[in-house]
Amino acid sequence: MSLKCGIVGLPNVGKSTLFNAISSGKALAANYPFATKDPNVGMITVPDSRLDKLSELVNPQKVIPTTVEIVDIAGLIKGASKGEGLGNRFLANIREVDAIIHVVRCFEDGNVVHVDGNVDPERDKDTIDMELLLKDIETAEKRLDRLKKNAKAGEKSAVRAVETGQKILSHLEEEKPARTLALDDDEVALFNEMMLLTAKPILYVCNVDEDSVHEGNEFTERFKEKVKDEGAEVILISAGIEADIAELESKEERMEFLNDMGLEEPGVNKLIHAAYKLLNLITYFTAGEKEVRAWTVRKESKAPQAAGVIHSDFEKGFIRAEVIKYADYVSLGSENAVKEAGKLGIQGKEYIVEDGDIMHFLFNVKK
């Protein structure tokens, strides 16, 4: 499933350092604006203790986790919506992602310059929000002009579309992101067609210093207060700590480092799980001697759609799905034990897949 999150923020807020820590990628991290000109893309493994537990029970030849695609997008400055800096490229890259991870700088460091001269995460957020809004207003205005011409030409459907287009434009002109606009069912299609940048779901990452990674600091408290009405998640991460963790070779070394820092898990794990949630995704598993594997589907997906993630033929020729709940598999210890206990469910085309389901699909494709 090719869904991806884009990491955005002003120059020098720690985006590329964080991206490198997440993906062990090779994005250039430098102390000057536009260190990242082209988007760096990484396939990020989604940590899942359930996959580890299943592999212990099954002892397969291979274990394959699921992934999320993360894109490190070039830093933005004021005027990007008019093409300043790398604005046009930046905004085009955002349009291609499904969700936004917005990194804001919440630490002081005289050795790391700030593009606006001082640290102010609230101002930084406003800068990016305004550039995205200005681009969305431009998009909405152009679309509304075309709709008005169609309405004058006598297209009945265009009259209602003009009303919807004006509703969207007015909301944006009030400096409100498109994602906060309430829509009627018949308005959603036009809204989606506009592909507005501020319609994308968003996650905020406060990049903090080592001492603030547990409780935050004055910057993070003010920032949380600013975004409290958005319904967006805010997480604290020290990109510097994550970079140090990424350099350690063994799991034992990483765990020792985390213990020394008083952390239960790397911050990037929190970020990846939050991104997964932001994309409205869940995981189901397949488990056999050859491989135990995690698969990604959207929430509310039906069994045939889940089968189609493995192969399109599975969806086309779907007959039924055998489903084991994760808790039952773990408590009983094997697939055979689950069957003997009568806990294996036989589900049809209308079954809604649940997070953690262990599934086996039966299908038949006529040649």
Secondary structure, DSSP 8 states (H G I E B T S, - for coil): ---EEEEE-STTSSHHHHHHHHH-------SSTTS--S-EEEEEE---HHHHHHHHHH--SEEE--EEEEEE-----TTGGGT-TTHHHHHHHHHT-SEEEEEEE----TTS--TTSS--HHHHHHHHHHHHHHHHHHHHHHHHHHHHHHHHTT-HHHHHHHHHHHHHHHHHHTT--GGG----GGGHHHHHHHT-GGGS-EEEEEE--GGGTTT--HHHHHHHHHHTTTT--EEEE-HHHHHHHHH--SHHHHHHHHHHHT-SS-HHHHHHHHHHHHTTEEEEEEE-SSEEEEEEEETT-BHHHHHHHH-HHHHHTEEEEEEE-HHHHHHH-SHHHHHHTT--EEE-TT-B--TT-EEEEEE----
